């Protein structure tokens, strides 16, 4: 009998399925870990695309150096790479007391002191570490061509050299994480983030749905991405900036580094991610059994939804998704709970009048629940899941029982243990 494993928080759930069910496991292609990640990291920094090497940038600046890193909801290996980066700066004349680490929180909640120490690693004992406050001191940098007001953390303006350190995975509306996202939304005001994220929708009022190019894996023609990139460039201005982008294996080891100009370095990493994490399928299935990817990818509902967005791409219209997400940290933002009871038309109208970050996450989740039957194993309040149109289950066995008839009817089922890094794509679909 087929046995499936589904990561859930910091453990793994397991279930046995009937013999008559054809189950195909979908997952990323094998991604080799770098034999010497430190050497690869330093080599990338010394041979960046479209700009001078890090050593030249460091020796050429007399001002403060700002290291911008992912927050605690992102796995980026920064607990290792920050030390390599600080040592490299030291070797090129920049002592630790000239360096500040700024955590690109965007609109995410701040990490506790304990969590911050855990995610930053030993670098926290060497340099000042600050978590971005989207309601804190900001500097106005103008507006993008789409009208997004670009207001960013004042620390960015004080830097003589900016180093953006991020990691790339697929993102359900920005196309990919990392790169330009370190500035917008990472270091931006709530007003800036809201204006940018509102580009998820086209049309006006309650009449326009999601923009067709706002998709996981899409950059060209994606208005959210293009606005992010333009806004980040406005904020950075002409100050020296090098972007160092990592790709990690499913086991959280370094697989690739790309360094250089903001967009070029990011795109090179995105190509690497696509080559490994896009999984072509001949046809959608009647049933998908998937996980958000386990901790921290299922830390809260906001993070967990990203894997759900990937998983349903393998489903037939009207198909069934069994989805597991720990959500030990709850909603991830109060807006999730606020918008959950509202219908799609009301959410769209409210967001058109006054865009609230994460209101569109609820919109997207509710859209999925209308197109598919979604049974969820989670620590989330069952009533919250019902308000989204989903079916809560107390555990994996209960979820299997809830979809028993779907299993008996299914001709094909896909098993997706890592929804966070597995992007199903029909072989006939354009990239």
C-alpha positions as CSV (number, residue, x, y, z in Angstrom):
1,X,0.0,0.0,0.0
2,X,1.3,3.5,-0.8
3,X,2.7,5.3,2.3
4,X,3.0,9.1,2.2
5,X,5.0,11.4,4.4
6,X,4.0,15.0,5.0
7,X,6.2,17.5,7.0
8,X,4.2,19.2,9.7
9,X,5.8,21.8,11.9
10,X,8.9,20.2,13.3
11,X,7.7,16.6,12.8
12,X,6.4,14.4,9.9
13,X,2.9,12.9,9.5
14,X,2.5,9.6,7.8
15,X,-0.5,7.9,6.2
16,X,-1.2,4.7,4.3
17,X,-3.4,4.9,1.2
18,X,-5.4,2.1,-0.6
19,X,-3.6,0.0,-3.2
20,X,-6.0,0.9,-5.9
21,X,-5.0,4.6,-5.8
22,X,-2.2,5.6,-8.2
23,X,0.0,8.0,-6.3
24,X,2.9,9.9,-7.9
25,X,5.2,11.9,-5.6
26,X,6.2,15.4,-6.9
27,X,9.2,17.1,-5.6
28,X,12.2,19.2,-6.7
29,X,14.9,17.7,-8.8
30,X,18.0,16.6,-6.9
31,X,20.0,19.7,-5.9
32,X,23.6,19.1,-4.9
33,X,25.0,20.9,-1.9
34,X,28.2,22.9,-2.6
35,X,31.3,21.1,-1.4
36,X,32.8,24.3,0.0
37,X,30.0,26.8,0.4
38,X,32.3,29.4,2.0
39,X,34.7,29.4,-0.9
40,X,31.8,29.6,-3.4
41,X,30.2,32.5,-1.5
42,X,33.5,34.4,-1.4
43,X,34.2,33.6,-5.1
44,X,30.7,35.0,-6.1
45,X,31.4,38.2,-4.1
46,X,34.7,38.6,-5.9
47,X,33.3,38.0,-9.4
48,X,29.9,39.7,-9.3
49,X,28.0,40.4,-12.5
50,X,27.8,43.9,-13.7
51,X,29.9,45.6,-10.9
52,X,33.3,45.7,-9.2
53,X,34.1,42.9,-6.7
54,X,33.2,43.2,-3.0
55,X,36.8,43.9,-2.0
56,X,36.9,46.9,-4.3
57,X,33.6,48.2,-3.0
58,X,34.6,47.7,0.6
59,X,38.0,49.4,0.3
60,X,36.4,52.3,-1.7
61,X,33.9,53.3,1.0
62,X,34.6,55.3,4.2
63,X,30.9,55.4,5.4
64,X,28.8,52.9,7.3
65,X,28.1,49.5,5.7
66,X,24.6,48.1,5.8
67,X,24.0,44.4,5.5
68,X,20.3,43.7,4.7
69,X,19.2,40.1,5.5
70,X,16.0,38.0,5.3
71,X,13.8,37.8,8.4
72,X,13.0,34.8,10.6
73,X,10.3,33.5,8.3
74,X,12.9,32.8,5.5
75,X,15.5,30.1,5.4
76,X,18.6,31.7,3.9
77,X,21.7,30.3,5.7
78,X,22.5,33.8,7.0
79,X,23.7,32.3,10.3
80,X,26.7,31.1,8.3
81,X,27.1,33.6,5.5
82,X,27.0,36.6,7.7
83,X,30.2,35.5,9.4
84,X,31.9,34.9,6.1
85,X,30.8,38.4,5.0
86,X,31.9,40.2,8.1
87,X,35.3,38.5,7.9
88,X,35.7,39.5,4.2
89,X,34.8,43.1,5.1
90,X,37.4,43.0,8.0
91,X,40.1,41.9,5.5
92,X,39.3,44.8,3.3
93,X,39.5,47.5,6.0
94,X,36.0,47.6,7.4
95,X,35.8,46.7,11.1
96,X,32.7,45.3,12.7
97,X,31.8,48.7,14.4
98,X,31.2,50.2,10.9
99,X,28.7,47.5,10.0
100,X,25.0,47.3,10.8
101,X,22.7,44.3,10.1
102,X,19.2,45.4,9.1
103,X,16.6,42.6,9.1
104,X,14.2,43.1,6.2
105,X,10.9,42.4,7.9
106,X,8.6,44.2,5.5
107,X,5.3,44.1,7.3
108,X,6.1,40.8,9.2
109,X,6.1,40.9,13.0
110,X,9.4,41.3,14.8
111,X,11.2,38.2,16.0
112,X,11.7,37.7,19.7
113,X,15.2,38.2,21.1
114,X,15.7,34.4,21.3
115,X,14.4,33.9,17.7
116,X,16.5,36.7,16.4
117,X,19.7,35.2,18.0
118,X,18.8,31.8,16.5
119,X,18.3,33.1,13.0
120,X,21.1,35.6,12.8
121,X,23.7,33.3,14.4
122,X,27.0,34.3,15.9
123,X,27.2,37.6,14.0
124,X,24.7,39.0,16.5
125,X,27.6,39.2,19.0
126,X,29.8,41.2,16.6
127,X,27.6,43.9,15.1
128,X,24.5,45.9,15.7
129,X,21.4,44.1,14.5
130,X,18.2,46.0,13.9
131,X,14.8,44.8,12.8
132,X,13.0,47.0,10.3
133,X,10.0,48.8,11.6
134,X,7.6,49.7,8.7
135,X,6.1,52.4,10.9
136,X,9.5,53.8,12.0
137,X,11.7,56.6,10.5
138,X,11.4,56.7,6.7
139,X,12.9,58.6,3.9
140,X,10.8,59.6,0.8
141,X,12.5,58.5,-2.5
142,X,9.8,59.5,-4.9
143,X,7.3,57.3,-6.7
144,X,7.4,54.5,-9.3
145,X,5.9,54.8,-12.7
146,X,2.9,52.8,-11.4
147,X,2.4,55.4,-8.6
148,X,3.8,53.5,-5.7
149,X,5.2,56.0,-3.2
150,X,8.7,54.8,-2.2
151,X,9.4,55.4,1.5
152,X,12.1,53.3,3.0
153,X,14.1,52.8,6.2
154,X,16.2,55.9,6.9
155,X,19.2,53.6,7.7
156,X,19.4,52.8,4.0
157,X,20.1,56.5,3.2
158,X,23.0,56.7,5.7
159,X,24.9,53.8,4.2
160,X,28.1,54.2,2.2
161,X,27.8,50.6,1.0
162,X,24.7,48.3,0.9
163,X,25.0,44.5,0.8
164,X,21.7,42.7,0.2
165,X,21.9,39.0,1.3
166,X,18.9,36.9,0.4
167,X,17.7,33.5,-0.8
168,X,15.4,32.6,-3.7
169,X,12.4,30.4,-3.8
170,X,9.2,30.7,-5.8
171,X,6.7,33.3,-4.5
172,X,3.0,33.1,-5.3
173,X,2.5,36.7,-6.4
174,X,6.0,38.3,-6.7
175,X,7.2,35.4,-8.9
176,X,10.2,34.8,-6.7
177,X,11.5,35.8,-3.2
178,X,14.8,37.5,-2.7
179,X,16.8,40.2,-4.6
180,X,14.7,43.4,-4.9
181,X,12.3,42.2,-2.2
182,X,14.9,43.0,0.4
183,X,14.2,46.7,-0.2
184,X,10.6,46.6,-1.3
185,X,8.8,45.3,0.7
186,X,11.7,44.4,3.1
187,X,12.7,47.9,4.2
188,X,9.6,49.8,3.1
189,X,6.8,51.7,4.8
190,X,3.3,50.1,5.2
191,X,2.0,52.7,2.6
192,X,4.7,51.6,0.1
193,X,4.0,47.9,0.7
194,X,0.3,48.3,0.4
195,X,0.6,50.2,-2.9
196,X,2.9,47.7,-4.4
197,X,0.9,44.6,-3.3
198,X,-2.3,46.2,-4.6
199,X,-0.9,45.6,-8.1
200,X,-1.9,41.9,-7.5
201,X,-5.3,43.0,-8.8
202,X,-6.4,44.5,-12.1
203,X,-9.4,46.6,-12.7
204,X,-11.0,48.8,-10.1
205,X,-13.6,48.5,-7.3
206,X,-15.0,45.0,-6.9
207,X,-14.9,44.3,-10.6
208,X,-11.3,43.3,-11.2
209,X,-9.7,40.0,-10.3
210,X,-6.1,39.0,-9.9
211,X,-3.8,40.1,-12.6
212,X,-3.0,37.1,-15.0
213,X,0.7,37.6,-14.7
214,X,0.8,37.7,-10.9
215,X,2.0,34.1,-10.6
216,X,4.6,32.0,-9.0
217,X,7.7,31.9,-11.2
218,X,6.7,34.9,-13.3
219,X,8.8,38.0,-13.5
220,X,8.4,39.5,-17.0
221,X,5.0,41.2,-17.2
222,X,4.4,40.7,-13.5
223,X,3.4,44.2,-12.3
224,X,4.2,43.4,-8.7
225,X,7.7,42.3,-9.5
226,X,8.4,45.1,-11.9
227,X,7.2,47.7,-9.4
228,X,9.3,46.2,-6.7
229,X,12.4,46.4,-8.8
230,X,11.8,49.9,-9.9
231,X,11.1,51.0,-6.3
232,X,14.2,49.2,-5.0
233,X,16.3,51.0,-7.5
234,X,14.8,54.4,-6.6
235,X,15.5,53.7,-2.9
236,X,19.1,52.6,-3.5
237,X,19.9,55.5,-5.9
238,X,23.5,55.7,-6.9
239,X,25.0,54.3,-3.7
240,X,27.2,51.2,-4.1
241,X,25.1,48.1,-3.7
242,X,25.9,44.4,-4.2
243,X,23.2,41.8,-4.1
244,X,24.3,38.3,-3.0
245,X,21.6,35.7,-3.6
246,X,21.6,32.1,-2.4
247,X,19.7,29.0,-3.3
248,X,19.3,26.3,-0.7
249,X,18.7,22.6,-1.1
250,X,15.6,21.0,0.6
251,X,18.0,20.1,3.4
252,X,18.8,23.8,3.9
253,X,22.4,23.5,2.5
254,X,23.8,26.0,0.1
255,X,23.5,24.9,-3.6
256,X,24.2,28.1,-5.5
257,X,25.3,31.7,-5.0
258,X,24.8,34.6,-7.5
259,X,26.2,38.0,-6.8
260,X,26.2,41.4,-8.5
261,X,23.7,43.9,-9.8
262,X,20.3,43.8,-8.2
263,X,18.3,42.4,-11.1
264,X,20.9,40.3,-12.9
265,X,22.1,38.5,-9.8
266,X,18.5,37.7,-8.8
267,X,17.5,36.4,-12.3
268,X,20.4,34.0,-12.4
269,X,19.4,32.5,-9.1
270,X,15.7,32.3,-10.3
271,X,16.8,30.4,-13.4
272,X,18.6,27.9,-11.1
273,X,15.5,27.5,-8.9
274,X,13.2,27.0,-11.9
275,X,15.5,24.3,-13.3
276,X,15.3,22.3,-10.0
277,X,11.9,23.1,-8.5
278,X,9.5,23.3,-11.5
279,X,8.0,19.8,-12.0
280,X,6.3,19.2,-15.3
281,X,3.1,17.1,-15.2
282,X,1.2,15.6,-18.1
283,X,-2.2,16.2,-16.5
284,X,-3.7,17.5,-13.4
285,X,-5.0,15.0,-10.8
286,X,-8.3,14.4,-9.0
287,X,-6.5,14.5,-5.6
288,X,-3.4,16.1,-4.2
289,X,-2.0,15.4,-0.7
290,X,0.5,18.1,0.2
291,X,2.4,19.9,2.9
292,X,3.4,23.5,3.4
293,X,6.9,22.1,3.9
294,X,7.2,22.0,7.7
295,X,8.8,24.5,10.0
296,X,9.4,27.4,9.3
297,X,7.5,27.2,6.0
298,X,4.3,26.5,7.9
299,X,5.1,28.9,10.8
300,X,1.8,30.8,10.2
301,X,-1.0,30.9,7.8
302,X,0.6,33.6,5.6
303,X,3.7,31.4,5.0
304,X,1.6,28.2,4.7
305,X,-0.6,29.6,2.0
306,X,2.3,29.9,-0.4
307,X,2.7,26.1,-0.6
308,X,-1.0,25.7,-1.0
309,X,-0.9,28.0,-4.0
310,X,1.7,25.7,-5.6
311,X,-0.1,22.5,-4.7
312,X,-3.4,23.4,-6.4
313,X,-1.6,23.9,-9.7
314,X,-1.5,20.1,-9.9
315,X,-5.3,19.7,-9.3
316,X,-8.2,19.4,-11.7
317,X,-11.0,22.0,-11.3
318,X,-13.2,20.6,-8.6
319,X,-10.5,18.3,-7.3
320,X,-9.6,17.7,-3.7
321,X,-6.6,18.9,-1.8
322,X,-5.6,17.4,1.5
323,X,-3.2,20.0,3.0
324,X,-1.2,20.0,6.3
325,X,0.2,23.1,7.9
326,X,1.3,23.5,11.5
327,X,0.8,27.2,11.9
328,X,2.3,27.3,15.4
329,X,2.4,31.1,15.2
330,X,-1.2,31.5,14.1
331,X,-2.4,33.9,11.5
332,X,0.8,35.7,10.8
333,X,-1.0,39.1,10.8
334,X,-4.3,40.4,12.3
335,X,-5.6,41.2,8.8
336,X,-6.0,37.5,8.1
337,X,-8.5,37.0,10.9
338,X,-10.2,40.4,10.0
339,X,-10.8,39.5,6.4
340,X,-11.6,35.8,6.8
341,X,-15.4,36.2,7.4
342,X,-15.9,38.4,4.3
343,X,-16.9,37.2,0.8
344,X,-14.7,37.8,-2.2
345,X,-16.7,40.7,-3.6
346,X,-16.5,42.5,-0.3
347,X,-12.8,41.9,0.1
348,X,-12.1,43.1,-3.4
349,X,-14.1,46.3,-2.8
350,X,-12.4,47.0,0.6
351,X,-8.9,46.5,-0.9
352,X,-9.7,48.8,-3.8
353,X,-10.7,51.5,-1.4
354,X,-8.0,51.0,1.2
355,X,-5.5,48.2,0.5
356,X,-4.6,46.2,3.5
357,X,-1.5,43.9,3.3
358,X,-2.6,40.3,3.6
359,X,-6.2,41.0,2.8
360,X,-5.3,39.6,-0.6
361,X,-3.9,36.5,0.9
362,X,-7.4,35.8,2.3
363,X,-8.8,36.6,-1.1
364,X,-6.5,34.1,-2.8
365,X,-7.2,31.4,-0.2
366,X,-11.0,31.8,-0.6
367,X,-10.6,31.7,-4.4
368,X,-9.0,28.3,-4.1
369,X,-11.7,27.0,-1.7
370,X,-14.3,27.9,-4.4
371,X,-12.4,26.0,-7.1
372,X,-11.4,23.0,-5.1
373,X,-12.3,21.0,-2.0
374,X,-9.6,21.7,0.6
375,X,-9.3,19.6,3.7
376,X,-6.8,21.0,6.2
377,X,-4.8,19.5,9.1
378,X,-3.6,22.4,11.2
379,X,-3.4,24.0,14.6
380,X,-5.5,26.9,13.3
381,X,-9.0,27.5,14.7
382,X,-11.4,25.2,12.8
383,X,-13.9,28.0,12.6
384,X,-11.3,30.2,10.8
385,X,-10.7,27.4,8.3
386,X,-14.4,27.0,7.7
387,X,-14.8,30.8,7.2
388,X,-12.3,30.4,4.3
389,X,-14.5,27.7,2.8
390,X,-12.1,24.9,3.9
391,X,-12.8,21.7,5.8
392,X,-10.8,21.3,9.1
393,X,-9.6,17.9,10.2
394,X,-8.3,17.1,13.7
395,X,-5.4,15.0,12.4
396,X,-4.2,13.2,9.3
397,X,-6.3,10.1,9.9
398,X,-9.4,12.2,10.2
399,X,-8.5,14.0,7.0
400,X,-8.0,10.7,5.1
401,X,-11.4,9.6,6.4
402,X,-12.9,12.9,5.2
403,X,-11.7,12.3,1.7
404,X,-12.4,8.6,1.6
405,X,-14.9,8.9,-1.2
406,X,-12.6,11.2,-3.2
407,X,-9.9,8.6,-2.9
408,X,-12.2,5.8,-4.1
409,X,-13.1,7.9,-7.2
410,X,-9.6,9.3,-8.0
411,X,-7.8,8.0,-11.0
412,X,-4.6,9.8,-10.0
413,X,-3.2,11.5,-6.9
414,X,-0.1,13.6,-6.4
415,X,1.8,13.5,-3.2
416,X,3.7,16.8,-2.6
417,X,5.8,16.7,0.6
418,X,7.4,20.1,0.0
419,X,4.7,22.4,-1.3
420,X,6.9,25.4,-0.5
421,X,9.5,24.4,-3.1
422,X,7.6,22.3,-5.6
423,X,5.9,24.2,-8.5
424,X,3.8,21.8,-10.7
425,X,3.5,23.0,-14.3
426,X,1.5,21.4,-17.1
427,X,3.9,20.3,-19.8
428,X,1.8,22.2,-22.3
429,X,1.9,25.4,-20.2
430,X,4.3,28.3,-21.0
431,X,7.0,29.0,-18.4
